[in-house]
Amino acid sequence: MLKNDFPKNFFWGTATASYQIEGADLEDGKGPSIWTEFTHKPGNIKNDENGDVACDHYHRFEEDIEMMKELGVNAYRFSLSWPRIFPNGRRKTNQKGVDFYDRLIDELLAKNITPFVTLYHWDLPLKIQQDINGWESRDIVNYFADYAAFAFEKFGDRVKYWITLNEPFCSSHISYFFGEHAPGLNDPKKSFQVAHHLLLAHGESVNRFRKIVKDGKVGLTNVSTWIEKADDSVSDEAVALANQFTNDWFYLPPAKGKYPDELWKFLESLKLSPDVKSGDMEIINNPIDFWGVNYYTRQRIEKNPDSFFGYDVAEPVLETTEMDWEIYPEGLTEFLKMAYHRYNKKPIYITENGMADIDTPVEGKIHDNRRIDYIDKHIKATRDAIKDDVDIRGYFLWSFMDNFEWAKGYSKRFGLVYIDYKNDQKRIPKDSFYYFRDFLKEKV
């Protein structure tokens, strides 16, 4: 397989998120986020770790961008920290935070790396959570849209690719239904209301975008999981419900202006459906320019009458990553084909794809052959979807470097670059870094 198998204007990049890499969590005027509070409560995070320092990217971004240049990528996806720009979430800006992103963007452009900017990758300003219960309140829609408009006005002269939200599935259901992420609640009613407010904030920020950035593109990045039945005892209806919960709930409203029928009826029967006001779906349905697909694995559904939805995710039967996720590149091809035709044939960027592994240094080197194999197979899976006429325009590896993996702390390593957290966050390129570099230089 060669880079030449892909379109000439294809974006090859890596991806990160602010709280996971920046560190300097309360430095230079930055306000706390819900993750600042959540990680400092014992028991929430593996080994009680936090993102106070993380990869120290805030102080070392120039070094990191120089490594990206060596890697040979032509794009980099990162997120803005809302509380670094607005310490209390709104009104007063933090100039030092704005200056940081100005320097970051300018440095990327100086190295001929195109910035793809995500507005929200889960680090909600804590003050908004304290004042209005965060995403539970409809008021947050305008708070977010105001923040988005500021970012568009400030950085839109140089940033032409924008993503409103990263994986609203996680910031609603993982945070409010399963309770594993900040703010750590277990309330399905709130979870679906939060999901609606997230999509409403997305739609309203697209409105603002069209008025401010005339020559840019805006999209939404979603959890994107291929769903299959584990055995023949599982009904087609159960698979459809699983797909609607994981995928359709966040893809269909922006694409078609409606929530998936079967899941909506299921929620109504339990009095869990969100409050949707007149005009909401039209706002959510504001046309976007592209989809961001975050693909890691498939889910096999097995019957369980005692579970909430009547099904469970079956145990893996294939080789897994350190996250215990099955390695199933064929699912990427199938998902891309399904999503392209199901959700309005919009251009697609694979905004995250990668794997966590053990990555133990041996004499100062990290021989991550499993990751190399994973990347190779998923790039081929992407190529296969393109051959089937799916309009795919970019592939972003998760992640450029090891980072704070949310509830897992620093125990899971996804990076092409190893971070030695016990030795001043020293950066060590892994074998996968050199593999991807050689692929981009057409040496593979």
TAKANOR-V619958 format. One record per residue. N is the residue number from 1. PSI is psi in degrees with one decimal (999 if undefined). Layout:
BEGIN
N,PSI  N,PSI
END
This chain:
BEGIN
1,138.9  2,154.5  3,-30.4  4,-11.9  5,-8.9  6,160.5  7,149.9  8,-31.6  9,19.0  10,139.0  11,125.9  12,122.1  13,-176.6  14,167.5  15,150.9  16,-179.2  17,148.5  18,-57.4  19,-28.3  20,-22.7  21,-27.6  22,-42.0  23,-151.4  24,47.4  25,-32.7  26,27.6  27,152.1  28,39.1  29,0.4  30,139.1  31,161.2  32,151.5  33,175.4  34,-24.5  35,-28.2  36,-48.7  37,-46.7  38,-41.3  39,-17.4  40,8.2  41,116.4  42,137.0  43,-14.2  44,-32.2  45,142.7  46,131.3  47,16.0  48,38.7  49,168.0  50,175.7  51,23.8  52,-41.6  53,-40.3  54,-126.3  55,0.9  56,33.3  57,-29.0  58,-37.5  59,-13.0  60,20.6  61,-32.4  62,-41.7  63,-42.4  64,-40.6  65,-33.3  66,-38.0  67,-35.7  68,-39.3  69,-43.3  70,-38.0  71,-35.8  72,12.5  73,153.9  74,8.8  75,155.5  76,124.5  77,125.0  78,167.2  79,150.3  80,142.4  81,110.0  82,-47.3  83,-10.8  84,-29.5  85,-44.1  86,93.8  87,-32.8  88,10.0  89,-21.8  90,171.1  91,-86.8  92,125.5  93,158.2  94,105.1  95,-35.8  96,-33.8  97,-43.7  98,-42.9  99,-38.1  100,-48.1  101,-31.9  102,-47.9  103,-41.0  104,-49.0  105,-44.9  106,-38.7  107,-40.4  108,-48.2  109,-34.7  110,-25.7  111,12.3  112,38.5  113,121.8  114,124.0  115,132.2  116,117.2  117,126.1  118,129.9  119,-35.3  120,111.8  121,51.2  122,-10.7  123,71.8  124,135.8  125,129.7  126,-35.6  127,-36.4  128,-39.3  129,-43.5  130,-37.7  131,-41.7  132,13.7  133,33.0  134,-129.4  135,-7.6  136,-24.9  137,137.3  138,-22.8  139,-25.2  140,-21.2  141,-48.1  142,-32.2  143,-47.9  144,-43.1  145,-35.8  146,-43.0  147,-44.8  148,-44.3  149,-39.2  150,-45.5  151,-42.6  152,-43.8  153,-37.9  154,-41.0  155,-8.0  156,-14.9  157,-23.9  158,-27.3  159,121.7  160,-5.6  161,118.7  162,142.8  163,125.5  164,-56.1  165,144.8  166,118.6  167,66.7  168,-19.8  169,-43.6  170,-44.1  171,-5.8  172,-68.2  173,-43.1  174,-29.1  175,-36.1  176,-21.8  177,-53.8  178,-20.2  179,16.8  180,-21.3  181,161.9  182,137.7  183,5.1  184,48.9  185,160.4  186,76.2  187,97.0  188,-33.1  189,-48.1  190,-36.1  191,-46.1  192,-29.0  193,-40.8  194,-43.1  195,-41.0  196,-43.8  197,-36.3  198,-47.4  199,-35.5  200,-41.0  201,-39.1  202,-51.8  203,-40.3  204,-35.8  205,-30.0  206,-40.2  207,-49.6  208,-40.3  209,-46.1  210,-29.8  211,-21.4  212,-47.7  213,92.9  214,-25.4  215,27.1  216,178.2  217,143.9  218,141.0  219,-174.0  220,134.4  221,127.4  222,150.1  223,133.8  224,100.2  225,131.1  226,126.9  227,131.3  228,161.6  229,142.5  230,-31.7  231,177.0  232,-9.0  233,-13.8  234,129.5  235,157.1  236,-31.9  237,-37.7  238,-41.2  239,-41.2  240,-42.0  241,-41.4  242,-41.8  243,-36.2  244,-37.2  245,-47.4  246,-40.4  247,-60.2  248,-36.3  249,-30.6  250,-15.3  251,-42.2  252,-43.9  253,-45.9  254,-29.6  255,-43.6  256,-7.1  257,26.8  258,154.0  259,156.0  260,133.7  261,-51.9  262,-41.7  263,-38.2  264,-45.2  265,-39.8  266,-46.8  267,-39.6  268,-38.6  269,-24.4  270,5.7  271,40.7  272,-0.6  273,145.2  274,160.5  275,111.8  276,118.8  277,160.4  278,130.2  279,-13.9  280,-47.0  281,-29.6  282,-37.9  283,-46.4  284,-31.9  285,6.8  286,127.1  287,134.0  288,172.5  289,-23.0  290,162.9  291,142.6  292,122.3  293,119.6  294,105.4  295,130.6  296,-34.8  297,177.8  298,167.5  299,129.8  300,127.5  301,130.1  302,153.5  303,136.0  304,95.3  305,-20.7  306,-9.2  307,167.7  308,-48.1  309,-3.4  310,7.3  311,162.3  312,164.3  313,122.5  314,158.4  315,148.7  316,147.4  317,-8.6  318,174.9  319,142.1  320,162.6  321,-179.5  322,-13.1  323,0.9  324,30.7  325,132.6  326,140.8  327,109.7  328,76.7  329,-28.7  330,-30.1  331,-29.9  332,-47.5  333,-47.7  334,-40.7  335,-44.1  336,-42.5  337,-44.5  338,-49.8  339,-40.4  340,-45.0  341,-29.3  342,-31.8  343,49.1  344,15.1  345,41.6  346,150.0  347,148.5  348,135.7  349,129.6  350,100.3  351,-15.3  352,137.0  353,130.3  354,-176.0  355,149.1  356,137.4  357,177.5  358,-45.9  359,61.9  360,125.3  361,138.2  362,110.8  363,44.6  364,7.3  365,155.3  366,110.8  367,85.1  368,66.8  369,-32.3  370,-37.6  371,-40.1  372,-45.2  373,-40.9  374,-48.7  375,-46.6  376,-46.2  377,-34.1  378,-28.6  379,-39.9  380,-38.7  381,-36.3  382,-45.1  383,-39.7  384,-37.9  385,-38.7  386,-39.7  387,-25.6  388,21.9  389,26.9  390,132.7  391,87.8  392,130.6  393,0.1  394,157.5  395,120.1  396,119.6  397,136.6  398,113.6  399,170.7  400,-44.4  401,158.0  402,150.3  403,-175.8  404,109.7  405,58.2  406,-123.9  407,-18.7  408,-3.8  409,-136.5  410,14.5  411,-17.4  412,126.5  413,118.7  414,-6.9  415,158.0  416,-21.1  417,126.9  418,134.3  419,120.1  420,92.6  421,-19.8  422,-2.0  423,59.7  424,36.4  425,37.6  426,137.4  427,128.4  428,111.4  429,134.6  430,170.1  431,-33.9  432,-31.2  433,-47.9  434,-33.6  435,-48.8  436,-37.5  437,-46.4  438,-36.4  439,-45.0  440,-25.3  441,5.4  442,41.5  443,-5.2  444,999
END
